[in-house]
Amino acid sequence: MNVVVCVKQIPDPADPGALNPDHTLKRDGKLILDESDSYGVEMALQLVDKAGSGEVTLVSMAPNGEVSGLRTALAMGAAKAIL
């Protein structure tokens, strides 16, 4: 069974962000995997394990090619990621 999981990378809540003059968030900080999406990745991994074969593929969007959140999900056991 192949499973695709959409994941979102969010600004690290432990690192307070700054705003641009137009009141938008500056996107130069570290992004992390959204905690709720990590549950989806874990569920997908369990489904593939229960099926006996297959892989988990992650799909995400991120500014400036930031991949730290995707690397976290890949470390959980996902086979590949599409940014």
C-alpha positions as CSV (number, residue, x, y, z in Angstrom):
1,M,0.0,0.0,0.0
2,N,1.4,3.4,-1.0
3,V,0.2,6.4,1.1
4,V,0.6,10.1,0.4
5,V,0.6,12.5,3.3
6,C,0.2,16.3,3.0
7,V,2.3,17.9,5.6
8,K,2.8,21.6,6.6
9,Q,5.9,23.2,7.9
10,I,5.3,26.0,10.4
11,P,7.5,28.6,12.1
12,D,9.0,27.2,15.2
13,P,6.7,28.3,18.1
14,A,9.8,28.3,20.4
15,D,11.4,31.0,18.3
16,P,9.2,34.2,18.3
17,G,8.9,35.5,14.8
18,A,9.2,39.1,13.6
19,L,6.9,41.0,11.4
20,N,7.7,42.9,8.2
21,P,6.6,46.6,7.9
22,D,3.4,45.3,6.1
23,H,2.6,43.1,9.1
24,T,3.4,39.8,7.4
25,L,5.6,37.2,9.1
26,K,9.3,37.3,8.2
27,R,10.0,34.0,6.6
28,D,13.7,33.8,7.5
29,G,13.3,31.6,10.6
30,K,13.5,27.8,11.0
31,L,10.4,25.8,10.0
32,I,9.3,22.7,11.8
33,L,6.8,19.9,11.1
34,D,3.3,20.8,12.3
35,E,2.7,18.6,15.3
36,S,-0.7,17.5,14.1
37,D,0.8,16.5,10.7
38,S,3.3,14.2,12.6
39,Y,0.3,12.2,13.7
40,G,-0.8,11.8,10.1
41,V,2.7,10.6,9.1
42,E,2.7,8.1,12.0
43,M,-0.7,6.8,11.0
44,A,0.4,6.4,7.4
45,L,3.5,4.5,8.5
46,Q,1.3,2.2,10.6
47,L,-1.0,1.5,7.6
48,V,1.9,0.6,5.4
49,D,3.3,-1.6,8.1
50,K,0.0,-3.4,8.6
51,A,-0.4,-3.9,4.8
52,G,3.0,-5.5,4.7
53,S,4.5,-3.5,1.8
54,G,4.4,0.0,0.3
55,E,5.8,3.4,1.1
56,V,4.8,6.7,2.6
57,T,5.3,9.8,0.4
58,L,5.2,13.3,1.8
59,V,3.9,16.3,-0.1
60,S,4.5,19.9,1.1
61,M,5.1,23.5,0.2
62,A,7.6,25.8,1.9
63,P,9.1,29.2,1.3
64,N,12.8,29.5,0.3
65,G,13.1,25.7,-0.1
66,E,13.1,25.1,3.6
67,V,13.2,21.4,4.3
68,S,13.9,20.9,8.1
69,G,10.2,20.0,8.7
70,L,10.3,17.4,5.9
71,R,13.5,16.0,7.2
72,T,11.8,15.3,10.5
73,A,9.0,13.4,8.8
74,L,11.5,11.5,6.7
75,A,13.4,10.5,9.9
76,M,10.1,9.1,11.2
77,G,10.3,6.6,8.3
78,A,8.7,8.1,5.2
79,A,10.3,6.9,2.0
80,K,10.4,10.2,0.1
81,A,9.2,13.8,0.0
82,I,8.0,16.1,-2.7
83,L,8.5,19.9,-2.1
